[in-house]
Amino acid sequence: MYQQLKISELLDLNETIASRLFEQCTYPWEVLGQIAKEILRIGQELPEEEYDKLGEDIWIAKSAKVAATASISGPAIIGKNAEIRHCAFIRGSAIVGEGAVVGNSTELKNSILFNKVQVPHFNYVGDSILGYRSHMGAGCITSNVKSDISLVKVNYGEDRIETGLKKFGAILGDNVEVGCNTVLNPGVVVGRNVSIYPLSMVRGVIAAGSIYKKAGEIVSRRID
């Protein structure tokens, strides 16, 4: 059921160090409550010749670039060749994939960034999963709590799928491009290879291979 929303339809598990966690679940939001525990498990297995351990629960690849002004709280894993830029704020329960970028004044918490993800300028990513090579333009945020503090549901057509989560930002499939100053509302799921126009306010599920221009105007990507 809800085939379009399954992990297998959204994410390439070869592109995350947390593949084992996803393999135990059907839908990607099911991993959100288990990220911290999984980081601690993975961390114990990381090779000392490739990762430095800071304190009890922060692992940073020796090849990663971390600005002196960045703030990182555990549990966290910063992958190989990742870049954590000036004044980035990683609040814990976060995995930054290989070659990923967490940019200036970007805040990250309880989230997994797959390999090559870029959140490079003034972004907020909370309680979210960002698939391989997804990119958020400057000022994009994931809104992870509803204004009435009720549990987040995924709006899929006429269905309202219960997640049981009070905090749930967004799921971006592989190769998603989000335009500048866009807000992804709680429980958004974006399929693979989607482009979202700047200044958008996105709700619900966006089908793979789409271009989101504005609410009510979503077109299929042209295939040459």
C-alpha positions in Angstrom: 0.0 0.0 0.0 1.1 3.6 -0.7 3.9 2.3 -3.0 5.0 5.8 -3.9 5.9 6.5 -0.3 8.0 3.5 0.4 11.7 3.8 1.1 12.5 1.7 -2.0 10.7 4.2 -4.3 12.4 7.3 -2.8 15.9 6.5 -1.6 19.1 4.8 -2.8 20.3 2.9 0.3 23.7 2.5 -1.2 24.2 6.2 -0.6 23.9 6.3 3.2 25.9 4.8 6.1 22.5 4.2 7.8 21.2 1.7 5.2 20.6 -1.0 7.8 18.2 1.2 9.7 16.2 1.9 6.6 16.1 -1.7 5.6 14.2 -2.5 8.8 11.4 0.0 7.9 8.8 0.5 5.1 8.3 4.2 5.1 11.1 6.7 5.6 9.5 8.6 8.5 9.6 5.4 10.6 13.4 5.9 11.1 13.1 9.3 12.7 12.7 8.0 16.2 15.6 5.7 15.9 18.4 8.0 14.5 20.2 8.6 17.8 20.4 5.0 18.7 21.6 4.0 15.2 24.3 6.6 15.3 25.7 5.1 18.5 25.6 1.6 16.9 27.3 2.7 13.7 29.9 4.8 15.6 31.2 1.8 17.4 32.0 0.2 14.1 33.7 3.1 12.3 37.4 2.5 11.7 39.7 4.6 13.8 42.1 5.2 10.9 39.2 7.0 9.0 37.2 8.7 11.8 38.1 10.8 14.8 35.9 10.5 17.9 35.1 13.6 19.8 33.7 13.1 23.3 31.4 10.2 23.7 29.2 10.3 20.7 30.6 12.4 17.8 32.4 10.8 14.9 34.0 13.0 12.2 35.8 11.6 9.2 39.4 12.6 9.0 38.8 13.8 5.4 35.8 16.1 6.4 36.3 19.8 6.5 34.8 21.4 9.7 34.9 25.1 10.2 36.2 26.2 13.6 33.0 28.2 14.1 30.7 25.3 13.6 28.8 23.8 16.5 28.3 20.0 16.6 26.5 18.2 19.4 26.2 14.4 19.6 25.2 11.9 18.7 26.4 12.7 15.2 28.4 11.3 12.3 30.1 13.5 9.8 31.0 11.4 6.7 34.0 11.3 4.5 34.8 14.5 2.5 31.8 16.3 4.0 32.0 20.0 4.5 30.6 21.8 7.6 30.9 25.5 7.0 31.1 28.7 9.1 28.5 28.9 11.9 26.7 25.6 11.0 24.7 24.3 14.0 24.3 20.6 14.2 22.1 19.9 17.3 22.5 16.2 17.5 20.9 12.9 16.2 22.3 13.8 12.8 24.1 11.9 10.1 25.9 14.0 7.4 26.7 11.8 4.4 29.8 11.5 2.4 30.5 14.6 0.3 27.6 16.5 1.8 27.6 20.2 2.6 26.1 21.8 5.7 26.5 25.5 5.1 26.8 28.8 6.9 24.1 29.4 9.5 22.4 26.1 8.6 20.8 24.2 11.5 20.4 20.5 11.5 18.8 18.2 14.0 17.4 14.6 14.1 18.0 14.2 10.4 19.8 12.0 7.9 21.5 13.6 4.9 22.4 11.0 2.3 25.7 11.3 0.4 26.2 14.5 -1.7 23.3 16.4 -0.1 23.7 20.1 -0.1 22.0 22.4 2.5 24.5 25.3 2.0 22.9 28.6 3.0 20.7 29.6 5.9 18.7 26.3 5.9 16.8 24.6 8.7 16.5 20.8 8.5 14.7 19.1 11.4 13.3 15.6 11.7 13.8 15.0 8.1 15.5 12.7 5.5 17.2 14.1 2.5 18.0 11.7 -0.3 21.1 11.3 -2.4 22.2 14.5 -4.2 19.2 16.5 -3.0 19.7 20.2 -2.7 18.0 23.0 -0.8 18.4 26.5 -2.0 19.2 29.4 0.2 16.7 30.1 3.0 14.7 26.8 2.5 13.4 25.2 5.7 11.6 22.1 6.8 8.7 23.1 9.1 8.6 20.1 11.5 5.8 20.9 14.0 2.2 21.7 13.2 0.9 25.0 14.5 -1.8 23.2 16.6 0.9 20.8 18.0 -1.2 17.8 16.7 0.5 14.7 15.3 1.7 15.0 11.8 -0.1 13.2 9.0 1.0 12.6 5.4 -1.6 14.0 3.0 -1.7 11.6 0.1 -4.5 12.4 -2.2 -7.7 12.0 -0.2 -5.9 9.9 2.4 -4.4 11.1 5.7 -1.7 8.7 6.8 -1.0 8.6 10.5 2.6 8.8 11.4 2.3 9.0 15.2 4.9 11.8 15.2 4.7 15.2 16.8 7.8 16.3 14.9 8.3 15.4 11.3 9.7 17.7 8.7 10.1 16.4 5.2 11.3 13.5 3.1 13.2 14.4 -0.1 13.8 11.6 -2.5 17.1 11.3 -4.5 18.0 14.2 -6.8 15.4 16.7 -5.5 16.0 20.4 -6.1 14.3 22.9 -3.8 14.2 26.5 -4.9 15.3 29.4 -2.6 13.1 30.5 0.3 10.8 27.5 0.1 8.9 26.1 3.1 8.3 22.4 3.3 5.4 21.9 5.6 5.2 19.1 8.2 4.9 15.6 6.6 5.9 16.6 3.1 7.1 13.7 0.9 8.9 14.6 -2.4 9.6 11.9 -4.9 12.8 11.4 -6.8 13.9 13.9 -9.5 11.5 16.7 -8.5 12.2 20.4 -8.9 10.4 22.9 -6.7 10.2 26.5 -7.7 11.6 29.2 -5.4 9.2 30.8 -2.8 7.0 27.8 -2.7 4.9 26.6 0.2 4.7 22.8 -0.2 2.2 20.4 1.4 1.4 16.7 0.9 3.1 14.3 -1.5 4.8 15.4 -4.7 5.1 12.7 -7.4 8.5 11.7 -8.7 9.6 13.4 -11.9 7.5 16.5 -11.3 8.1 20.2 -11.4 6.3 22.0 -8.6 5.5 25.5 -9.7 2.9 26.4 -7.1 0.0 24.8 -5.2 -2.3 23.3 -7.8 0.3 23.7 -10.6 2.5 20.6 -10.8 3.6 19.3 -14.1 5.5 16.3 -15.3 9.2 16.8 -16.2 9.8 16.7 -19.9 11.9 13.8 -21.0 13.9 14.5 -24.2 
